[in-house]
Amino acid sequence: MTAPYQRRRDPQPMGQGWEAPAAAIGAILLGLVFAALGGLGVASAVWGGGWVWPHGTDTIQHALGGLAQGHPGRGLPIEQRRLVAGRGAVYGCVAVAELLLVSLAITGGVLIARYRRPGDARGGMASRSEATQVLGVGKLREAKTIIRPDLYRSAK
């Protein structure tokens, strides 16, 4: 007798399909925001009067708006605005921070794609040495027509 509500067995319970891309887009946007603010902070620490970092969500939004409009330091409190470096230094550091973020993301994506491919049969296959170690040479020779039918034809 079966239950009235049978559970559906999903072979890949990954969700609806939109969660992973939405999380990736959110992470990319968050990374771009923090890279821009980090570039502003580094430029101010090296060529300005000291480290600058906006405190609070509203200040972050105003500081990003100031960066986007060509006025670094706009939206920051007055005591931090005095510490901001010149426009060229700020935008140079922001560009370096953004390029560093993009290169790290590309490197991470390549490494993930290289070592974790969905549907790659090699992930569950034993290597030659592992198969020899587990089965032994004799068992492998007995099963050679099953393992590689393209190389060894059956005697039938």
C-alpha positions as CSV (number, residue, x, y, z in Angstrom):
1,M,0.0,0.0,0.0
2,T,1.4,3.4,-0.9
3,A,1.0,6.7,0.8
4,P,-1.4,9.2,-0.8
5,Y,1.3,11.7,-1.2
6,Q,4.3,10.0,-2.6
7,R,7.5,12.0,-2.6
8,R,8.8,12.7,-6.0
9,R,12.4,11.6,-6.4
10,D,14.3,14.3,-8.1
11,P,17.7,13.1,-9.4
12,Q,19.2,16.5,-8.9
13,P,17.6,18.4,-6.1
14,M,19.2,21.7,-7.1
15,G,16.2,24.0,-6.7
16,Q,14.2,25.8,-9.3
17,G,17.1,26.8,-11.5
18,W,17.2,30.6,-10.8
19,E,18.7,30.5,-7.3
20,A,22.3,29.9,-8.4
21,P,22.4,32.6,-11.1
22,A,20.7,35.1,-8.8
23,A,23.2,34.4,-6.0
24,A,26.1,34.7,-8.5
25,I,24.7,38.1,-9.8
26,G,24.3,39.3,-6.3
27,A,27.8,38.3,-5.3
28,I,29.2,40.0,-8.4
29,L,27.4,43.2,-7.6
30,L,28.4,43.1,-4.0
31,G,32.0,42.4,-5.0
32,L,32.0,45.4,-7.4
33,V,30.7,47.7,-4.7
34,F,33.3,46.6,-2.2
35,A,36.1,46.8,-4.7
36,A,35.1,50.4,-5.6
37,L,34.9,51.3,-1.9
38,G,38.2,49.5,-1.3
39,G,39.8,51.5,-4.1
40,L,38.6,54.7,-2.5
41,G,40.0,53.7,0.8
42,V,43.4,52.6,-0.5
43,A,43.8,55.7,-2.6
44,S,42.9,57.8,0.4
45,A,45.3,55.9,2.7
46,V,48.2,56.1,0.3
47,W,47.8,59.5,-1.4
48,G,45.2,61.2,0.8
49,G,45.0,62.0,4.5
50,G,44.2,58.4,5.8
51,W,41.9,55.5,5.4
52,V,38.3,56.3,4.4
53,W,35.4,53.9,4.7
54,P,31.7,54.8,4.7
55,H,29.7,53.7,7.8
56,G,26.1,52.7,7.3
57,T,24.0,51.8,4.3
58,D,23.0,55.3,3.5
59,T,26.6,56.5,3.5
60,I,27.6,53.7,1.3
61,Q,24.9,54.6,-1.2
62,H,25.9,58.3,-1.2
63,A,29.6,57.5,-1.5
64,L,28.9,55.2,-4.5
65,G,26.8,57.9,-6.0
66,G,29.6,60.4,-5.6
67,L,32.1,57.9,-7.2
68,A,29.7,57.3,-10.1
69,Q,29.1,61.1,-10.7
70,G,32.8,61.9,-10.7
71,H,33.0,63.4,-7.2
72,P,34.9,61.0,-4.9
73,G,34.2,61.8,-1.3
74,R,30.7,63.1,-1.9
75,G,28.3,61.5,0.5
76,L,31.0,60.9,3.2
77,P,31.0,62.8,6.5
78,I,33.0,66.0,6.5
79,E,35.8,64.6,8.7
80,Q,36.3,61.7,6.2
81,R,35.8,63.9,3.1
82,R,38.9,65.9,4.1
83,L,41.0,62.6,3.9
84,V,40.0,61.7,0.3
85,A,42.8,61.7,-2.2
86,G,42.6,63.4,-5.6
87,R,40.3,62.2,-8.4
88,G,43.0,60.6,-10.5
89,A,44.4,58.5,-7.6
90,V,40.9,57.4,-6.5
91,Y,39.8,56.3,-9.9
92,G,43.2,54.6,-10.6
93,C,42.9,52.6,-7.4
94,V,39.2,51.8,-8.1
95,A,40.2,50.5,-11.6
96,V,43.0,48.4,-10.1
97,A,40.7,47.0,-7.4
98,E,38.0,46.2,-10.0
99,L,40.5,44.5,-12.4
100,L,41.9,42.5,-9.5
101,L,38.4,41.4,-8.6
102,V,37.6,40.4,-12.2
103,S,40.8,38.5,-12.6
104,L,40.2,36.6,-9.3
105,A,36.7,35.8,-10.4
106,I,37.9,34.5,-13.8
107,T,40.7,32.5,-12.1
108,G,38.2,31.0,-9.7
109,G,35.7,30.2,-12.5
110,V,38.4,28.4,-14.5
111,L,39.5,26.4,-11.5
112,I,36.0,25.4,-10.7
113,A,35.3,24.5,-14.3
114,R,38.5,22.5,-14.5
115,Y,37.9,20.4,-11.4
116,R,34.2,20.3,-11.1
117,R,32.3,19.7,-14.3
118,P,28.7,18.6,-14.1
119,G,28.1,15.4,-16.0
120,D,31.8,14.5,-16.2
121,A,32.1,10.8,-16.1
122,R,35.7,10.9,-15.0
123,G,34.7,12.1,-11.6
124,G,33.3,8.7,-10.7
125,M,35.7,6.5,-12.7
126,A,38.6,4.7,-11.2
127,S,42.0,5.3,-12.7
128,R,44.1,2.5,-14.2
129,S,46.2,2.1,-11.1
130,E,43.1,2.0,-8.8
131,A,41.4,-0.6,-10.9
132,T,44.5,-2.8,-11.0
133,Q,44.9,-2.4,-7.2
134,V,41.3,-3.3,-6.4
135,L,40.7,-6.0,-9.0
136,G,44.1,-7.3,-9.9
137,V,45.6,-7.9,-13.3
138,G,44.0,-11.3,-13.8
139,K,40.4,-10.1,-13.2
140,L,41.0,-7.1,-15.6
141,R,42.3,-9.5,-18.3
142,E,39.2,-11.7,-17.9
143,A,36.9,-8.7,-18.3
144,K,38.8,-6.9,-21.1
145,T,36.0,-7.6,-23.6
146,I,33.5,-6.0,-21.4
147,I,35.7,-3.0,-20.4
148,R,37.0,-2.2,-23.9
149,P,34.8,-3.9,-26.5
150,D,36.3,-1.6,-29.2
151,L,39.8,-3.1,-28.6
152,Y,39.1,-6.7,-27.7
153,R,36.4,-8.7,-29.5
154,S,34.6,-11.5,-27.7
155,A,35.4,-15.0,-28.7
156,K,31.8,-15.8,-29.7
